[in-house]
Amino acid sequence: MNHATNLIIISLGVLLLCSCSKNEPVDNKSTLLARIGEHYLTLEEARLNIPSFMMEKDSTAILDSYRKKWIQRQLLLREARGLQLAENENVQRRISQAKEEVFAEALKQKVLDDFSDQLNVTEQELNNFIQKNEGQLTSGERFVQIRHLETTELANARTARQELQNGTPWPQIARAYSLNPEKKIAEAKTFWAQQRALSNVPVMQRYVAQLDSSAISPIRRSEGVYQFIQVADSWVPGESPIPEWFTDDLKQWLIAEKKRDHYNSYLKNLYFQASENNEIELYNVLNTNDNSENTETNQPNE
């Protein structure tokens, strides 16, 4: 199912639920960005639907892009209404499935939100985990923090590399010269096991093991993109005390485990209660006679 079809189906579901064909009246204080028929897009609505980090880069361009997509979506929905797709049995079934998925996800989020006060990791829990996994933490596998710049212009790659050598902050360099700057900035905050770092970028991955901390690779060109990496920092378990970033990562992992365990327990409890109330019944329809080899064994006993 393509993205446009998904948008039509979900939006049709909203139309069916609301039984309306136009937006609520626009507040006079709202700033209008676009109109399609009786539907309006306000600046406030656009900002609510655009991630804040994207607005930090070039808010005018981002808003213009969102407006174009909103207009396209409204045109698609108008066509869908004109074709009476909301009355299509298959569309209704998929809308129903989408609603169920939304409700299930909303319940999961509520269960985890209610559990949030207990989502902390004590020092004792952390120490117990470290002791239990001491063998892995002293395996000697190197962990690295990578800064990876990609650009379509060789001049930009050279300038960025020089500025990095001169000590210019990485976020400033990434935003000025790199493709996907926010992604590059976020990825540079993570420590990766050396063998897995940049495993999807073979032209750069081979430099990971060669570079010491703070060292920068040569610029390499691959598929029209100029790129280089810097090993911003590294750590080898067992050779020095466990750094703060590693314990922070362990805490986040343990919190994720607690969330998973809590939600699984919640699901098991729901199942148990329904079973106790005789609300669940399983029907044996899995053993069919379709397989000719099983025909004889499936016959009634004489």
BAPA-487329 format. One record per residue: residue number from 1; x, y, z of N, C-alpha, C in turn. Coordinates in steps of 0.001 Angstrom, whole numbers, always signed. Example, Ala and Ser with C-alpha at 12.3 -4.5 7.8 and 13.67 -1.06 7.14 Angstrom:
% residues 2
NODE,nr,nu,nv,nw,cau,cav,caw,cu,cv,cw
NODE,1,+13190,-5690,+7800,+12300,-4500,+7800,+13200,-3300,+7800;
NODE,2,+12850,-2250,+7080,+13670,-1060,+7140,+12900,+30,+7870;
//
This chain:
% residues 302
NODE,nr,nu,nv,nw,cau,cav,caw,cu,cv,cw
NODE,1,+842,-1184,+0,+0,+0,+0,+880,+1238,+0;
NODE,2,+652,+2173,-943,+1512,+3333,-995,+1057,+4391,-11;
NODE,3,+1916,+5427,+139,+1682,+6447,+1156,+400,+7215,+884;
NODE,4,+171,+7554,-386,-1030,+8317,-724,-2293,+7545,-362;
NODE,5,-2288,+6241,-637,-3452,+5412,-308,-3688,+5369,+1193;
NODE,6,-2588,+5263,+1967,-2708,+5272,+3419,-3376,+6551,+3901;
NODE,7,-2924,+7684,+3335,-3485,+8961,+3750,-4973,+9023,+3454;
NODE,8,-5351,+8530,+2273,-6767,+8543,+1905,-7570,+7703,+2884;
NODE,9,-7085,+6501,+3171,-7830,+5584,+4035,-7994,+6150,+5438;
NODE,10,-6904,+6638,+6013,-6969,+7177,+7371,-7868,+8407,+7424;
NODE,11,-7715,+9282,+6439,-8520,+10504,+6430,-9982,+10200,+6188;
NODE,12,-10266,+9214,+5336,-11652,+8808,+5130,-12248,+8291,+6427;
NODE,13,-11423,+7600,+7206,-11896,+7113,+8499,-12310,+8255,+9393;
NODE,14,-11502,+9309,+9393,-11840,+10488,+10190,-13142,+11107,+9691;
NODE,15,-13289,+11152,+8353,-14512,+11721,+7779,-15736,+10919,+8202;
NODE,16,-15605,+9591,+8192,-16721,+8744,+8575,-17080,+8928,+10040;
NODE,17,-16047,+9043,+10867,-16285,+9184,+12292,-16921,+10523,+12621;
NODE,18,-16455,+11572,+11937,-16930,+12920,+12247,-18217,+13282,+11514;
NODE,19,-18492,+12561,+10393,-19665,+12837,+9567,-19742,+14304,+9171;
NODE,20,-18620,+14852,+8755,-18597,+16240,+8334,-17729,+16361,+7105;
NODE,21,-17885,+17473,+6360,-17141,+17650,+5129,-16340,+18923,+5099;
NODE,22,-16288,+19639,+6236,-15522,+20882,+6224,-14829,+21063,+7567;
NODE,23,-13792,+21882,+7597,-13074,+22178,+8827,-13953,+23011,+9751;
NODE,24,-13549,+23027,+11048,-14186,+23944,+11978,-13861,+25366,+11551;
NODE,25,-14732,+26332,+11876,-14446,+27722,+11506,-13086,+28155,+12005;
NODE,26,-12371,+28888,+11173,-11023,+29316,+11530,-11079,+30527,+12437;
NODE,27,-10330,+30486,+13533,-10233,+31614,+14445,-9672,+32821,+13703;
NODE,28,-10231,+33979,+13977,-9755,+35189,+13306,-8300,+35486,+13620;
NODE,29,-7822,+34956,+14757,-6439,+35198,+15150,-5469,+34235,+14474;
NODE,30,-5987,+33226,+13808,-5135,+32243,+13154,-4545,+32817,+11876;
NODE,31,-3326,+32392,+11573,-2667,+32799,+10343,-2889,+31722,+9300;
NODE,32,-3544,+32073,+8192,-3849,+31100,+7162,-2666,+30884,+6234;
NODE,33,-2426,+29602,+5902,-1373,+29255,+4951,-1947,+28808,+3616;
NODE,34,-3132,+28207,+3633,-3709,+27709,+2382,-5180,+27391,+2578;
NODE,35,-5902,+27304,+1437,-7300,+26903,+1445,-7566,+26011,+246;
NODE,36,-8296,+24945,+479,-8801,+24092,-602,-10296,+23951,-373;
NODE,37,-11098,+24617,-1189,-12537,+24587,-970,-12869,+25169,+381;
NODE,38,-13508,+24371,+1229,-13895,+24816,+2564,-12930,+24342,+3641;
NODE,39,-11781,+23840,+3233,-10766,+23352,+4174,-9612,+24342,+4240;
NODE,40,-9171,+24649,+5456,-8130,+25647,+5660,-6946,+25036,+6397;
NODE,41,-5759,+25487,+6055,-4544,+25132,+6783,-4026,+26380,+7472;
NODE,42,-3869,+26302,+8791,-3349,+27441,+9541,-1880,+27224,+9892;
NODE,43,-1220,+28321,+10188,+184,+28248,+10605,+321,+27440,+11883;
NODE,44,-641,+27591,+12781,-583,+26871,+14053,-672,+25364,+13838;
NODE,45,-1576,+24956,+12948,-1721,+23526,+12669,-460,+22952,+12040;
NODE,46,+137,+23699,+11112,+1363,+23230,+10459,+2483,+23051,+11477;
NODE,47,+2626,+24021,+12365,+3692,+23942,+13363,+3507,+22759,+14311;
NODE,48,+2245,+22432,+14605,+1979,+21291,+15477,+2389,+19971,+14829;
NODE,49,+2365,+19917,+13502,+2635,+18672,+12783,+4052,+18568,+12232;
NODE,50,+4857,+19610,+12401,+6233,+19600,+11916,+7172,+19453,+13106;
NODE,51,+8086,+18465,+13100,+9048,+18310,+14201,+9832,+19596,+14439;
NODE,52,+10036,+19940,+15698,+10680,+21209,+16042,+12089,+21326,+15485;
NODE,53,+12837,+20192,+15425,+14215,+20268,+14943,+14271,+20655,+13468;
NODE,54,+13216,+20324,+12709,+13180,+20704,+11307,+12936,+22201,+11159;
NODE,55,+12133,+22762,+12054,+11837,+24185,+11991,+13063,+25030,+12308;
NODE,56,+14018,+24448,+13034,+15215,+25195,+13401,+16111,+25470,+12211;
NODE,57,+16039,+24628,+11188,+16950,+24761,+10054,+16531,+25875,+9108;
NODE,58,+15358,+25758,+8519,+14854,+26752,+7570,+13336,+26704,+7621;
NODE,59,+12760,+27453,+8556,+11331,+27337,+8816,+10491,+27715,+7597;
NODE,60,+10935,+28706,+6827,+10157,+29130,+5656,+10055,+28010,+4633;
NODE,61,+11191,+27388,+4316,+11192,+26304,+3332,+10413,+25096,+3835;
NODE,62,+10550,+24781,+5129,+9848,+23633,+5700,+8341,+23856,+5671;
NODE,63,+7894,+25062,+6019,+6470,+25367,+5996,+5914,+25320,+4575;
NODE,64,+6706,+25821,+3627,+6258,+25790,+2235,+6105,+24348,+1747;
NODE,65,+7064,+23480,+2122,+6994,+22079,+1735,+5781,+21406,+2366;
NODE,66,+5524,+21696,+3643,+4373,+21101,+4320,+3073,+21562,+3666;
NODE,67,+3005,+22849,+3302,+1809,+23383,+2658,+1528,+22669,+1336;
NODE,68,+2567,+22445,+537,+2381,+21754,-739,+1850,+20345,-528;
NODE,69,+2392,+19653,+483,+1932,+18297,+760,+498,+18303,+1285;
NODE,70,+156,+19325,+2089,-1204,+19433,+2609,-2189,+19640,+1469;
NODE,71,-1849,+20502,+514,-2716,+20744,-641,-2899,+19460,-1443;
NODE,72,-1792,+18739,-1660,-1883,+17481,-2404,-2791,+16495,-1679;
NODE,73,-2659,+16420,-353,-3486,+15487,+420,-4960,+15869,+335;
NODE,74,-5262,+17166,+420,-6652,+17606,+339,-7249,+17308,-1032;
NODE,75,-6462,+17477,-2084,-6946,+17161,-3429,-7240,+15671,-3567;
NODE,76,-6358,+14842,-3006,-6586,+13399,-3032,-7859,+13031,-2281;
NODE,77,-8046,+13647,-1116,-9228,+13341,-318,-10502,+13790,-1021;
NODE,78,-10438,+14938,-1697,-11618,+15410,-2421,-11991,+14434,-3542;
NODE,79,-10969,+13930,-4232,-11221,+12933,-5272,-11805,+11662,-4675;
NODE,80,-11262,+11258,-3518,-11757,+10043,-2867,-13216,+10195,-2464;
NODE,81,-13568,+11371,-1925,-14970,+11607,-1555,-15862,+11595,-2797;
NODE,82,-15372,+12216,-3878,-16150,+12248,-5104,-16407,+10866,-5667;
NODE,83,-15457,+9977,-5482,-15595,+8596,-5965,-16324,+7702,-4955;
NODE,84,-16725,+8298,-3826,-17457,+7589,-2774,-16691,+6361,-2269;
NODE,85,-15390,+6533,-2117,-14566,+5420,-1642,-14890,+5047,-197;
NODE,86,-15447,+5987,+558,-15792,+5679,+1947,-16839,+4585,+2042;
NODE,87,-17596,+4373,+956,-18635,+3342,+956,-18112,+1996,+465;
NODE,88,-16872,+1973,+22,-16290,+729,-473,-16053,-229,+688;
NODE,89,-16491,-1476,+532,-16390,-2459,+1619,-14943,-2706,+2033;
NODE,90,-14043,-2816,+1059,-12637,-3062,+1368,-12023,-1881,+2109;
NODE,91,-12379,-668,+1688,-11869,+530,+2360,-12384,+589,+3794;
NODE,92,-13653,+285,+3991,-14214,+294,+5339,-13510,-714,+6244;
NODE,93,-13192,-1881,+5676,-12494,-2901,+6467,-11120,-2403,+6889;
NODE,94,-10410,-1762,+5957,-9069,-1266,+6279,-9121,-97,+7255;
NODE,95,-10167,+739,+7154,-10353,+1819,+8120,-10566,+1230,+9511;
NODE,96,-11368,+183,+9585,-11629,-469,+10867,-10342,-1024,+11465;
NODE,97,-9513,-1644,+10614,-8237,-2178,+11089,-7327,-1063,+11581;
NODE,98,-7316,+63,+10829,-6471,+1193,+11226,-6918,+1760,+12566;
NODE,99,-8250,+1853,+12780,-8777,+2344,+14053,-8355,+1426,+15195;
NODE,100,-8421,+127,+14976,-8038,-818,+16025,-6564,-672,+16381;
NODE,101,-5723,-475,+15368,-4299,-303,+15618,-4028,+975,+16403;
NODE,102,-4746,+2049,+16069,-4580,+3321,+16785,-4994,+3162,+18241;
NODE,103,-6123,+2515,+18490,-6599,+2313,+19858,-5614,+1449,+20660;
NODE,104,-5127,+378,+20044,-4192,-517,+20736,-2908,+223,+21089;
NODE,105,-2416,+1033,+20152,-1185,+1782,+20412,-1417,+2845,+21480;
NODE,106,-2600,+3473,+21467,-2922,+4473,+22483,-2985,+3841,+23867;
NODE,107,-3559,+2642,+23958,-3617,+1944,+25238,-2218,+1594,+25727;
NODE,108,-1382,+1096,+24809,-6,+758,+25188,+721,+1982,+25738;
NODE,109,+541,+3123,+25074,+1203,+4337,+25532,+698,+4760,+26904;
NODE,110,-618,+4608,+27137,-1183,+4968,+28443,-643,+4057,+29540;
NODE,111,-552,+2760,+29241,-20,+1814,+30229,+1408,+2188,+30603;
NODE,112,+2219,+2540,+29606,+3609,+2896,+29872,+3712,+4251,+30556;
NODE,113,+2819,+5193,+30202,+2832,+6503,+30864,+2498,+6358,+32341;
NODE,114,+1523,+5498,+32654,+1149,+5269,+34050,+2271,+4598,+34830;
NODE,115,+3138,+3899,+34111,+4254,+3172,+34727,+5508,+4033,+34827;
NODE,116,+5461,+5249,+34271,+6683,+6059,+34123,+7340,+6406,+35447;
NODE,117,+6533,+6555,+36515,+7117,+6907,+37817,+8053,+5822,+38333;
NODE,118,+7867,+4597,+37865,+8708,+3489,+38330,+9866,+3196,+37371;
NODE,119,+9958,+3996,+36292,+10995,+3745,+35290,+12304,+4431,+35663;
NODE,120,+12926,+3905,+36688,+14250,+4383,+37052,+15137,+3179,+37307;
NODE,121,+16429,+3382,+37157,+17400,+2308,+37365,+18297,+2706,+38529;
NODE,122,+18284,+1898,+39576,+19114,+2195,+40741,+20566,+1807,+40467;
NODE,123,+21442,+2358,+41245,+22863,+2024,+41112,+23096,+538,+41378;
NODE,124,+22297,-25,+42292,+22436,-1442,+42595,+22053,-2295,+41391;
NODE,125,+20954,-1924,+40707,+20538,-2653,+39509,+21609,-2553,+38429;
NODE,126,+22176,-1359,+38285,+23210,-1152,+37274,+24447,-1982,+37590;
NODE,127,+24866,-1976,+38844,+26053,-2742,+39239,+25820,-4240,+39081;
NODE,128,+24608,-4699,+39398,+24295,-6119,+39240,+24378,-6529,+37770;
NODE,129,+23872,-5665,+36886,+23926,-5973,+35458,+25365,-6011,+34966;
NODE,130,+26172,-5045,+35412,+27568,-4992,+34979,+28328,-6239,+35442;
NODE,131,+28090,-6656,+36706,+28758,-7846,+37221,+28315,-9100,+36475;
NODE,132,+27036,-9166,+36159,+26505,-10331,+35456,+27077,-10443,+34052;
NODE,133,+27378,-9303,+33426,+27877,-9288,+32053,+29330,-8845,+31982;
NODE,134,+30061,-9118,+33059,+31449,-8667,+33125,+32287,-9219,+31977;
NODE,135,+32001,-10454,+31560,+32783,-11049,+30473,+32679,-10257,+29193;
NODE,136,+31479,-9814,+28860,+31276,-9039,+27641,+31883,-7646,+27758;
NODE,137,+31836,-7080,+28965,+32346,-5723,+29157,+33861,-5667,+29222;
NODE,138,+34499,-6815,+29278,+35970,-6837,+29266,+36482,-7619,+28064;
NODE,139,+35648,-7707,+27032,+36004,-8508,+25860,+37090,-7860,+25013;
NODE,140,+37306,-6570,+25198,+38335,-5884,+24419,+37825,-5284,+23125;
NODE,141,+36521,-5453,+22812,+35982,-4850,+21591,+35903,-3341,+21760;
NODE,142,+36433,-2642,+20818,+36507,-1185,+20887,+35158,-546,+20530;
NODE,143,+34794,+487,+21269,+33620,+1291,+20974,+34074,+2648,+20467;
NODE,144,+33393,+3154,+19439,+33820,+4404,+18807,+32648,+5360,+18637;
NODE,145,+32982,+6629,+18685,+32028,+7698,+18413,+32448,+8346,+17098;
NODE,146,+31557,+8304,+16099,+31927,+8675,+14736,+31210,+9947,+14286;
NODE,147,+31972,+10842,+13657,+31403,+11985,+12945,+31570,+11715,+11450;
NODE,148,+30456,+11677,+10750,+30461,+11280,+9335,+29845,+12389,+8498;
NODE,149,+30636,+13002,+7632,+30146,+14078,+6773,+29997,+13596,+5340;
NODE,150,+28875,+13966,+4710,+28618,+13649,+3309,+28180,+14922,+2585;
NODE,151,+28728,+15139,+1399,+28353,+16303,+600,+28558,+15991,-881;
NODE,152,+27832,+16685,-1709,+27979,+16475,-3162,+29064,+17373,-3750;
NODE,153,+29643,+18269,-2937,+30654,+19210,-3414,+32005,+18923,-2758;
NODE,154,+33024,+18685,-3581,+34366,+18421,-3054,+34881,+19606,-2252;
NODE,155,+34614,+20816,-2725,+35082,+22010,-2013,+34490,+22065,-602;
NODE,156,+33220,+21703,-464,+32588,+21689,+860,+33226,+20646,+1764;
NODE,157,+33555,+19489,+1212,+34192,+18438,+2000,+35558,+18899,+2501;
NODE,158,+36311,+19545,+1639,+37641,+20025,+2034,+37550,+21105,+3103;
NODE,159,+36609,+22027,+2921,+36444,+23098,+3911,+35985,+22539,+5251;
NODE,160,+35029,+21624,+5206,+34521,+21023,+6438,+35617,+20264,+7171;
NODE,161,+36430,+19532,+6442,+37515,+18772,+7055,+38517,+19701,+7725;
NODE,162,+38841,+20810,+7056,+39787,+21762,+7619,+39219,+22414,+8881;
NODE,163,+37939,+22771,+8836,+37330,+23394,+10009,+37268,+22419,+11181;
NODE,164,+37032,+21139,+10894,+37013,+20139,+11960,+38391,+20019,+12596;
NODE,165,+39444,+20056,+11779,+40809,+20030,+12306,+41099,+21260,+13164;
NODE,166,+40481,+22381,+12805,+40720,+23628,+13538,+39881,+23742,+14802;
NODE,167,+39022,+22753,+15045,+38256,+22744,+16285,+36871,+23341,+16220;
NODE,168,+36346,+23596,+15021,+34975,+24101,+14889,+34003,+23038,+15394;
NODE,169,+33000,+23419,+16176,+32042,+22427,+16710,+31368,+21631,+15598;
NODE,170,+31210,+20324,+15842,+30634,+19436,+14831,+29237,+19851,+14383;
NODE,171,+28303,+20216,+15284,+26974,+20616,+14807,+27027,+21772,+13812;
NODE,172,+27918,+22720,+14046,+28051,+23856,+13140,+28544,+23407,+11762;
NODE,173,+29503,+22490,+11747,+30037,+21980,+10480,+28988,+21168,+9736;
NODE,174,+28316,+20281,+10456,+27320,+19422,+9822,+26210,+20251,+9180;
NODE,175,+25725,+21265,+9891,+24640,+22086,+9352,+25095,+22935,+8169;
NODE,176,+26354,+23272,+8133,+26855,+24126,+7054,+27199,+23346,+5794;
NODE,177,+27633,+22086,+5944,+28204,+21401,+4786,+27619,+20018,+4477;
NODE,178,+27016,+19346,+5455,+26673,+17939,+5252,+25247,+17725,+4758;
NODE,179,+25065,+16653,+4012,+23729,+16153,+3722,+23147,+15576,+5009;
NODE,180,+21836,+15649,+5180,+21162,+15117,+6374,+21837,+15569,+7668;
NODE,181,+22002,+16873,+7864,+22792,+17356,+9000,+22273,+16936,+10367;
NODE,182,+20956,+17017,+10593,+20426,+16673,+11915,+20649,+15194,+12237;
NODE,183,+20521,+14354,+11219,+20788,+12930,+11412,+22256,+12711,+11760;
NODE,184,+23156,+13413,+11084,+24590,+13265,+11349,+24941,+13743,+12762;
NODE,185,+24297,+14813,+13194,+24558,+15334,+14542,+24088,+14335,+15595;
NODE,186,+22910,+13756,+15376,+22371,+12785,+16338,+23231,+11528,+16392;
NODE,187,+23623,+11023,+15221,+24421,+9799,+15168,+25783,+9988,+15834;
NODE,188,+26315,+11208,+15780,+27641,+11461,+16346,+27639,+11433,+17873;
NODE,189,+26460,+11403,+18472,+26379,+11346,+19935,+26427,+9914,+20457;
NODE,190,+26347,+8943,+19544,+26256,+7537,+19929,+27604,+6838,+19803;
NODE,191,+27881,+5942,+20744,+29048,+5071,+20644,+28611,+3748,+20033;
NODE,192,+29380,+3282,+19055,+29068,+2041,+18348,+30183,+1027,+18553;
NODE,193,+29824,-247,+18626,+30843,-1287,+18591,+31595,-1162,+17268;
NODE,194,+32899,-1232,+17317,+33724,-931,+16137,+33319,-1735,+14906;
NODE,195,+33009,-3001,+15068,+32669,-3834,+13919,+31353,-3431,+13270;
NODE,196,+30481,-2778,+14051,+29176,-2392,+13513,+29108,-934,+13080;
NODE,197,+30092,-145,+13457,+30084,+1272,+13106,+30220,+1465,+11600;
NODE,198,+29272,+2200,+10990,+29277,+2494,+9557,+29301,+1222,+8706;
NODE,199,+28689,+170,+9194,+28680,-1083,+8434,+27936,-953,+7115;
NODE,200,+27072,+67,+7018,+26326,+296,+5777,+27040,+1257,+4826;
NODE,201,+28257,+1689,+5204,+29046,+2602,+4360,+30446,+2006,+4199;
NODE,202,+30600,+977,+3366,+31880,+262,+3250,+33070,+1160,+2931;
NODE,203,+32865,+2201,+2114,+33976,+3066,+1722,+34575,+3788,+2921;
NODE,204,+33790,+3963,+3982,+34273,+4632,+5191,+34528,+3660,+6336;
NODE,205,+33823,+2535,+6337,+33900,+1611,+7475,+35319,+1111,+7724;
NODE,206,+36087,+943,+6645,+37440,+397,+6818,+38362,+1337,+7580;
NODE,207,+38013,+2639,+7628,+38859,+3597,+8346,+38609,+3582,+9848;
NODE,208,+37458,+3028,+10270,+37101,+3065,+11684,+38178,+2409,+12539;
NODE,209,+38641,+1232,+12115,+39648,+506,+12892,+41028,+1151,+12788;
NODE,210,+41260,+1925,+11723,+42584,+2498,+11491,+42831,+3786,+12268;
NODE,211,+41766,+4511,+12591,+41906,+5846,+13163,+41920,+5829,+14685;
NODE,212,+42833,+6610,+15259,+42827,+6834,+16702,+41816,+7929,+17024;
NODE,213,+41571,+8146,+18306,+40636,+9192,+18705,+41092,+10543,+18175;
NODE,214,+40129,+11313,+17655,+40310,+12655,+17085,+40886,+12638,+15676;
NODE,215,+41326,+11487,+15177,+41898,+11424,+13832,+40792,+11500,+12780;
NODE,216,+41155,+12040,+11601,+40201,+12227,+10510,+40676,+11453,+9287;
NODE,217,+39748,+10809,+8623,+40087,+10022,+7439,+40297,+10926,+6230;
NODE,218,+40874,+10389,+5152,+40916,+11125,+3887,+39498,+11278,+3339;
NODE,219,+39336,+12190,+2403,+38050,+12362,+1721,+37944,+11303,+632;
NODE,220,+36818,+10639,+570,+36597,+9621,-444,+35279,+9913,-1173;
NODE,221,+35221,+9563,-2456,+34031,+9776,-3269,+33384,+8431,-3579;
NODE,222,+32065,+8349,-3363,+31333,+7123,-3662,+29932,+7491,-4113;
NODE,223,+29561,+7034,-5302,+28228,+7283,-5863,+27888,+8772,-5863;
NODE,224,+28867,+9590,-6249,+28638,+11021,-6374,+28660,+11798,-5079;
NODE,225,+29013,+11149,-3972,+29034,+11805,-2666,+30460,+11808,-2111;
NODE,226,+30921,+12986,-1697,+32226,+13109,-1050,+32020,+12997,+456;
NODE,227,+32861,+12208,+1103,+32651,+11977,+2521,+33953,+11687,+3261;
NODE,228,+33906,+11926,+4558,+35023,+11565,+5436,+34461,+11327,+6831;
NODE,229,+35264,+10720,+7693,+34846,+10491,+9073,+35923,+10961,+10028;
NODE,230,+35512,+11215,+11235,+36429,+11449,+12343,+36018,+10551,+13504;
NODE,231,+36994,+9854,+14086,+36728,+9107,+15317,+36846,+10108,+16461;
NODE,232,+35694,+10624,+16908,+35712,+11677,+17921,+36199,+11161,+19267;
NODE,233,+35873,+9910,+19583,+36283,+9337,+20865,+36196,+7825,+20745;
NODE,234,+36874,+7118,+21622,+36824,+5660,+21613,+37073,+5126,+23018;
NODE,235,+36648,+3880,+23219,+36826,+3230,+24516,+36936,+1737,+24309;
NODE,236,+37919,+1128,+24983,+38108,-314,+24931,+37790,-879,+26316;
NODE,237,+36717,-1668,+26466,+36357,-2239,+27765,+37519,-3013,+28379;
NODE,238,+37710,-2813,+29661,+38765,-3515,+30374,+40067,-2746,+30460;
NODE,239,+40267,-1785,+29553,+41513,-1021,+29570,+41401,+239,+30420;
NODE,240,+40173,+673,+30708,+39959,+1862,+31522,+38599,+1749,+32178;
NODE,241,+38309,+2574,+33203,+37005,+2508,+33862,+35856,+2728,+32870;
NODE,242,+34701,+2181,+33200,+33532,+2340,+32343,+33145,+3818,+32297;
NODE,243,+33094,+4405,+31117,+32767,+5837,+31010,+31309,+6125,+31297;
NODE,244,+31010,+7401,+31549,+29654,+7797,+31908,+28658,+7521,+30785;
NODE,245,+29076,+7745,+29525,+28141,+7536,+28418,+27698,+6077,+28328;
NODE,246,+28625,+5155,+28714,+28289,+3741,+28620,+27264,+3357,+29678;
NODE,247,+27442,+3874,+30887,+26465,+3584,+31941,+25119,+4233,+31616;
NODE,248,+25142,+5401,+30973,+23885,+6031,+30555,+23161,+5156,+29536;
NODE,249,+23924,+4602,+28580,+23325,+3711,+27592,+22760,+2454,+28249;
NODE,250,+23496,+1927,+29233,+23008,+748,+29941,+21705,+1047,+30679;
NODE,251,+21635,+2231,+31293,+20412,+2606,+32003,+19227,+2690,+31045;
NODE,252,+19442,+3284,+29860,+18365,+3389,+28881,+17931,+2007,+28400;
NODE,253,+18890,+1105,+28252,+18563,-253,+27826,+17755,-970,+28911;
NODE,254,+18163,-803,+30179,+17451,-1434,+31284,+16043,-860,+31425;
NODE,255,+15891,+433,+31179,+14567,+1049,+31218,+13687,+472,+30117;
NODE,256,+14259,+307,+28924,+13510,-290,+27814,+13072,-1713,+28166;
NODE,257,+13948,-2458,+28851,+13598,-3813,+29280,+12451,-3781,+30292;
NODE,258,+12488,-2816,+31204,+11406,-2700,+32192,+10076,-2388,+31502;
NODE,259,+10127,-1501,+30506,+8907,-1177,+29764,+8344,-2417,+29083;
NODE,260,+9238,-3161,+28434,+8819,-4361,+27718,+8217,-5390,+28688;
NODE,261,+8884,-5597,+29810,+8392,-6569,+30792,+7052,-6136,+31383;
NODE,262,+6932,-4849,+31676,+5685,-4345,+32263,+4525,-4504,+31298;
NODE,263,+4754,-4161,+30041,+3669,-4265,+29059,+3295,-5722,+28798;
NODE,264,+4283,-6594,+28734,+3995,-8019,+28549,+3203,-8578,+29728;
NODE,265,+3536,-8129,+30936,+2790,-8569,+32116,+1357,-8072,+32061;
NODE,266,+1194,-6853,+31571,-151,-6286,+31430,-992,-7122,+30460;
NODE,267,-370,-7496,+29324,-1081,-8315,+28334,-1449,-9682,+28914;
NODE,268,-501,-10294,+29641,-771,-11603,+30241,-1906,-11515,+31258;
NODE,269,-1937,-10414,+32015,-2989,-10238,+33009,-4353,-10071,+32345;
NODE,270,-4401,-9331,+31229,-5651,-9190,+30488,-6146,-10561,+30017;
NODE,271,-5234,-11355,+29496,-5592,-12686,+28987,-6084,-13568,+30136;
NODE,272,-5390,-13508,+31268,-5759,-14329,+32416,-7160,-13962,+32915;
NODE,273,-7444,-12655,+33020,-8742,-12221,+33506,-9856,-12639,+32551;
NODE,274,-9601,-12504,+31253,-10606,-12908,+30270,-10848,-14416,+30326;
NODE,275,-9778,-15176,+30534,-9916,-16633,+30646,-10706,-17013,+31889;
NODE,276,-10417,-16330,+33013,-11131,-16605,+34255,-12625,-16317,+34112;
NODE,277,-12953,-15339,+33279,-14351,-14975,+33063,-14995,-15769,+31924;
NODE,278,-14275,-16794,+31446,-14761,-17637,+30347,-15123,-16827,+29099;
NODE,279,-14314,-15799,+28833,-14559,-14952,+27668,-13738,-15371,+26453;
NODE,280,-12830,-16315,+26663,-11968,-16755,+25566,-12267,-18216,+25257;
NODE,281,-12473,-18488,+24002,-12692,-19862,+23569,-11942,-20080,+22268;
NODE,282,-11163,-21144,+22208,-10377,-21461,+21023,-11039,-22591,+20257;
NODE,283,-11120,-22463,+18930,-11748,-23473,+18086,-10679,-24162,+17251;
NODE,284,-10714,-25478,+17219,-9703,-26249,+16521,-10062,-26363,+15047;
NODE,285,-9608,-25372,+14264,-9849,-25386,+12818,-8535,-25479,+12057;
NODE,286,-7432,-25708,+12787,-6119,-25727,+12148,-5831,-27058,+11485;
NODE,287,-6388,-28170,+11986,-6180,-29482,+11384,-7257,-29725,+10336;
NODE,288,-6932,-29476,+9092,-7905,-29627,+8004,-7619,-30885,+7216;
NODE,289,-8517,-31202,+6284,-8361,-32373,+5436,-7747,-32041,+4089;
NODE,290,-7187,-30802,+3977,-6636,-30379,+2693,-5434,-31203,+2277;
NODE,291,-4670,-31661,+3259,-3467,-32425,+2960,-3849,-33890,+2741;
NODE,292,-3676,-34382,+1505,-4110,-35746,+1169,-3393,-36797,+1987;
NODE,293,-2165,-36483,+2433,-1405,-37467,+3209,-2037,-37708,+4566;
NODE,294,-2829,-36709,+5038,-3438,-36844,+6352,-4881,-37321,+6284;
NODE,295,-5346,-37635,+5067,-6746,-37988,+4892,-7150,-39159,+5772;
NODE,296,-6319,-40205,+5815,-6683,-41416,+6547,-6716,-41158,+8045;
NODE,297,-5737,-40423,+8534,-5682,-40185,+9973,-6773,-39240,+10425;
NODE,298,-7337,-38503,+9486,-8378,-37560,+9858,-9769,-38176,+9786;
NODE,299,-9869,-39411,+9315,-11163,-40061,+9231,-11630,-40475,+10639;
NODE,300,-12936,-40470,+10863,-13472,-40926,+12170,-13092,-42379,+12418;
NODE,301,-12869,-42706,+13669,-12568,-44100,+14026,-13802,-44968,+13862;
NODE,302,-13590,-46121,+13280,-14725,-47040,+13097,-14883,-47931,+14336;
//
